[in-house]
Amino acid sequence: MGKPTFDQLGEFHDLADAGRVTSQNFQAYLRRPDRYLEDITEIVNPQFRILTVTIDRARRYKKARDAGEYNHVNANINPENFPMNRGRGVVKMRVGVFTLGRGATDDEVVARRNELGLLPIGMEHEFAVGEQFKDLQCELGWIANRDVVWTDAGGRRRFSFLCSCGNDDGRHMDVFEFDGGWDGHWWFFGLCK
């Protein structure tokens, strides 16, 4: 266990006052106080988690995408099809990951995201989650970014997603052709306000 700094203790105290400390993330803090705020996962309930990610706004697309060290990246995940917002500085952001746990229409997914107080995300958020929470997609299976949409030459709507194939294929960043509904195994991203 590393020695926490006064700033880290202060940040942890603020999280505790806000009710964001669970036994799981308290144990993570005790193990690695120096990394705790970099990779915090708050499990709000079995169908909703909040992740704290660090985003370097100046990072180039390929570097941000490839930092996830995927076993496979779909060639269509590129700046032309799935643009990324850039800027200056390094920022910490909170990204929500949620599921409905059942089949749903896209309108139902958006309604649930709104109920949770989440906003649409960009590719930079998906890239950060893939890089900083590599085990998450192995645990949850399929996590869709339904906010950045590519319409291909045939007029089909496509979303990017993170997945684990559950076998030796490892972790993937892939593209999903949306057919009007989502199966119950899907999880979705949203940006915390």
Buried (B, 14 or more C-beta within 10 A) or exposed (E): EEEBEEEBEEBBEEBEEEEBBEEEBBEBBEEEBEEBBEBBBBEBEEBBBBBBBBBBBEBEBEEBBBBBEBEEBBEBBBEEBBBBEBEEEEEEBBBBBBBBEEEBEBEBBBEBBEEBEBEBBBBBBBBBBBBBBBEBBBEBBBBBBBBBEBEEEEEEBBBBBBBBBEEEEEBBBBBBEBEEEBEEEBBBBBBBE
